[in-house]
Amino acid sequence: MSKKLPLTFFWFRRDLRLDDNAGLYHALKAAGPVQALFIFDSNILNKLEDKTDRRVQFIHQELERLNEELKKYDSSLLVKIGEPLQVWKELLEKCEVKSVYTNHDYEPYAITRDKQVEELLKEHSASFFTYKDQVVFEKHEVIKDDGKPYTVFTPYSKKWLAKLSAFSYKPYPTLKYAAAFHQTAPLAIPTLQAIDFTKTAFQFPPGIIKAEMIKNYSANRDYPAINGTSKLSIHLRFGTLSIRQLLAYAKQKNQTYVNELIWRDFYQMILFHFPQVVTKAFKPAYDNITWINNEENFKAWCEGKTGYPLVDAGMRELNTTGFMHNRVRMVVASFLTKHLLTDWRWGEAYFAEKLLDFELASNNGGWQWASGSGTDAAPYFRVFNPQLQLERFDPKLEYVKRWIPEYGNDKYPAPIVVHAMARDRMLVAYKTSLNQD
């Protein structure tokens, strides 16, 4: 790229779409020519041990799609590999960077990264602009009357809904300003092999909003044998679908589905205000729990061989597809933390490795909820009975038999713990550690 031409960059991260993209809209409207950029962050990639990680494949697939879309506007996507700060140093040497636009990220690593990049750009007289895009409300937008963040979901959701207006999810007409894209010859996207990953034959769920699914979501969402959930979470995670578009649609069809989107905002807000939850319990007393952390039992849980069918079916679905039904997620998380008295961080890390839709805020929030240590968590003495959950939500064993072909014969393992014993053991351990009467 020419050093002579001052360029504005739009930095794609978890917003892999052209239409209704807040930061891209502002970049194109205010500061052309705009060069689209994506950085394969080696700080993140190097932590992924599985070189067939399907999330990287999904990102790569969507970058190729973006690049094809940009060709319609005689532009192209620039893709770099490396540590973001180093990539920006190199770009600043090669071309005149006028400004950089991007969208907010609320994870501790991302906040630190963006501060470093902003400081670097400032040294070179370049501006750095970021915008809200992946959530409906963020940071300090939904807070208590005293200015403090909410730590309980129900009052947060009431304030969230009270604040909601049509403007809150009004789409950004990004492509109205598409003429501001930098005109450039087609650029090639680096292959997966170039970043040391391998393609699989996995087919990702489409990012299509299905009217009937959302309409019937309240009735169907708890039954894992039914195709009653949207499978859109990976598209929200990587921004191939706009949260505003989904909310606008859901609001007309099903309030229960809207509630799930509020939970997503809530956990992002919690992570922003309480970044310590990444490594510590939201409720500090819960860091005093004495976990058993039996590695053999943890292995059985990971492999779906605990002898509890609903738990095992869920884990096998996760290991095979990268997805797990939300009702089942609660059951397997409760089982690990309470029946097996295994530190919630072990389960959180395993989900982080396997889930296609892994997102730190929601994953952390869900696991802390299950263990009792988080915001809005169920009282520690409430324990899911996996057998009763099975009888209620998979009464015909359709889900179980789909994922456990050996169910019902002697190849299926006996339960690794007895429910009543495990529950009593957990109650003693929690009560002792929390000094509760």
Steps between C-alpha positions, in 0.01 A plus 500: 500500500618842407655719764368802314129432540359572848280206596235437759486139617200309622623218726266200495499287816175345624285683245556309176236663281468810283136586557378657828852527641534799734873565475513437127205734445677782685827434317343506154282799575776716644837402379551336163684340335445211741713187488342193664739303721496178702784379721541134588620563854790268576454568873167319471585243234809377683285397796287269285651152522255343256616602154168391353315749722178561311464856631812600308356327195175693545685831522702411189184404311334830592808703405488344154133596477578856611773526242261392224245758617763774499585419138156634407626839614839466327663451838658214689569369850854528634578207729808496723642239738681586821479692826269797437738762639780375275268486198403863556865601533567344161196664342604840633839453331348398167218748458359822638238401755259789551261326741384159618138408566383186676232372739517458877611178665448458873743220584805593711751392236319697229480814715875487567575431132289793383662740747844401371395545137337835576819626668710383206273674250504817706881504478456507122229770506232248404157482663335193652119476515293216644124445510236282664396222265481150650250580778183707530603678822852513639723617784314778686186513286288283733593574860327545835368837608807547722728460197627154593480198270230241553611163638158332488337420169129569565528871592761540224261351245216729614719809460629364166147461368395840634791661317435315175358699209491456125816711483683240714496249217478726198731354233798691366465557121865413447492425131343835422858627527671208324658734247746598775668158499861514388522405133759227475592194300374168644701379799535132582389371840779294663418131502417314820831319457679836507380548856577137588140373503328229299160505335237243596183388324282653772191688381409803710138588579377779270459850638134511407227628733222240490156641571339178624790417730485838676120493513504158673816560703323522839328166452791309350821641645534259796475177301834398349351240264304777325667734256362787704794739535635739242863382471580865435741537791812449286376774266445739790839406643688590184264771385390344173150590619404837648364495856274789399350303213437199721347707780270686260372166374476327839315793653210438263495124558605388848589681822670190641751515216552872569577404859789282379645801322470701820697230686771537237521876559493443876803271500695735273423782744611285797829414330566866425434619856639197683792365290621299800232239419731362230705325767305548824152434632265796471405429861845491669393254771461231232873504437527330841325183382715190532460323167574130457620544139525127428669478159355157418146626562571814302618286208180296518298821494696636201448178304132459587550187706360595841211251493248785507338497154402867466845612613674257269284580197573867548874452523506277193294754306752768603802290405352409162334823390638784713147569614300406809135564572458772764288292740760226482782751555348583838468133593856403404647806672306433818606135490870583469508766770256347748486124445872468430612803705726611217611863474276689259811635328579149372163477329516857376838433338373181334198682357729782384699243305200325344210744451459650155323793661751543782489849636678578823223706664216252450712191562638641824160625609333167431760295684501727802120488504509120500756479781314757712791745498372748246250780460139403536609145571255245633553429873786256546268238652295474180639210301373373167401134524623373162260206500196719565622747237520210254149382582360849463681629192583183302227260613517285187882488514521632144787736576683243711478226236613742230832553680544179700457203265599256776236630740303215655765229463797394709742719305351811659679578830338493842466838676837621632328654804169440677278809481389507864853448632646760264237755596560449873876519450466827308276654766756424770791631291323823405360565848839442659687718252244780505454484879125486457260375768 
